[in-house]
Amino acid sequence: MCGIVGYAGAKQAAPVLLDGLSKLEYRGYDSAGICVHGEMGLQIAKAKGRLQVLIDQTQNGSNMKGVVGIGHTRWATHGAPSDINSHPHLSDSGKIAVVHNGIIENETRLRGWLEGKGVHFHSETDTEVVANLVGYYYAKHADFLGAVRKAMSRIEGSYALGILCADQPDTIVAVKKDSPLIFGFGEGENYIASDVPAILKYTQTVAYLDDGEMVVFNAHDVAFYDQTGEPIEKKKEHISWELSAAERGGFDHFMLKEIYEQPKALRDTVSPRIRDGRVVLEGIDLSAEYLKGLRKIYLVACGSAYYVSVLAKYTIEKACRIPTEAVMASEFRYSDPVIDESNLVIIISQSGETADTLAALREAKRLGAKTLAIVNVVGSAIAKTADQTIYTWAGPEIAVATTKAFTTQLAVVYLLALQMGYALKTISEKDYADHVAALQRLPDAVSEVLSEENIQKIQYYASRYYGHHDAFYIGRNMDSAVCLEGSLKLKEVAYLHSEAYPAGELKHGPISLIEEGTLVVALATVKPLFDKMMANVREVRARGADVLCVTLKEMEQEARNQSNGIICVPTVLPMFQPSLTLIPLQIFAYYVALNRGCDVDKPRNLAKSVTVE
Ligand code: G6P
């Protein structure tokens, strides 16, 4: 969590840093701060609250003069959100300023050691330890780089650090381990950032730093070093994302923009991987021989990506007949999993940096499994660590609650299932051809769900049900997995208590909670189980629930007779149906959140990249 930026150039640094931070707020938004190196030395402004507080306080950076600086947006780990705990942190000596994304695990020991040397601390943060450690070694040898290296050798944990030294006005030093850091090459200016959107406006040429690496730069020069301190060359990468991808455009919220971007994101993810009616996953080696030797496939992820995994279990087992299990990454790594080279472990992650997911990936590799990652952020830790990676081409996802990343992760699952099923001959030639063709049409079907008429209908239901205290999402088979994600969306953005249950399980406990005024969102898009779903709908209505039903157009009449509200989606092949069923649930959560006055893009207590365990 937390985002960092750094700038050295000819422009005033503060407005650039604030602009960069505005693109990183999804990483944390309980406080923010910047440090600019100007004529007055290291000048710091920081404030608890949203970035806007800092923008107001600094008059959009105009009252901080200087062309070199670092910035930070925070998701508190050590110490509550407060002005004092906000970054940047200054060493006790006043010589060193630091912004940090990550966690220093041996903070207590280092703090005690430094206090023993007479160093005073002012905040509760682990980051102040870094500032003071660098400050301590700098005071001894007056060697900025040497001091950073010495500090790095003593700190344990994860970090991306941007560091300024009062005696070197032009220079920024940045290092990383287990937290993302990119370097941006500009014309007469250079940047660092936690993620691409922060600097996309200024440059599309970047280098991804690897663990243990250091970059030292000013407006004109840059030098990279490996973990032994040897100079290295870094490959320049071109970012193909359009600038508009990181802007809200005409939309009120990123979440709504990203919901509408789903047809394009799907097309970008699927189209390049289908050639002449065949799925082509370049660089992915899953031969029939290898697949036949698999005992079991594991899908490991967190949050919504875990729910993609739950859907993937249905999809892969059906298409490939290989036992498949979805496991939450935070549980997987401590469960002593029975894994060896006869297992394929598929890791799913939008950010590619979720701490539990990364740790689970490393554990799977250690145990000898082949690992394959489905990732959105290019060059991220998970993408680099996995044996093979398939990128989702969703573009930057800024809203904390995922939408288009989910849809594209699911699309990659479809591609994988079809490719593996075809190799194993568990799918007939005809079925394969039908599915490949239908998958190409899926983006259009999603656009159909996003029709103005549907949106208005969902807006109406949101305005009718937003005051309910509890919601239950029920469905059968793949619908039950879609319920998990729909229900999570409502919790995340609308703060409405919501649970998801397989409909058949309802009467084994949860039905006792159904009473007058409970909202039940019933998904009934699995045709063979439609009648059973309607029986469940009758059961909850008999106990006073308001039922909002999502079903197929062809079932509309019958479902309407049983429900208080109805939303229809087009029928596609059963494998792909979840991609359509989910869309109304995303939109419903969005409008319920608006009705409840919630901050949709930045829900309380959450952050998008969860880099702590
Ligand atoms: C957070 C986000 C979710 C996401 C989860 C896993 O909880 O809010 O949208 O699904 O992390 O993140 P990842 O980046 O690994 O997909």
Residues whose N, C-alpha, C, O or C-beta is under 5 A from the ligand:
A	BS01	G6P	C302 G303 S304 A305 I348 S349 Q350 S351 G352 T354 T357 V400 A401 T402 A607 K608 V610
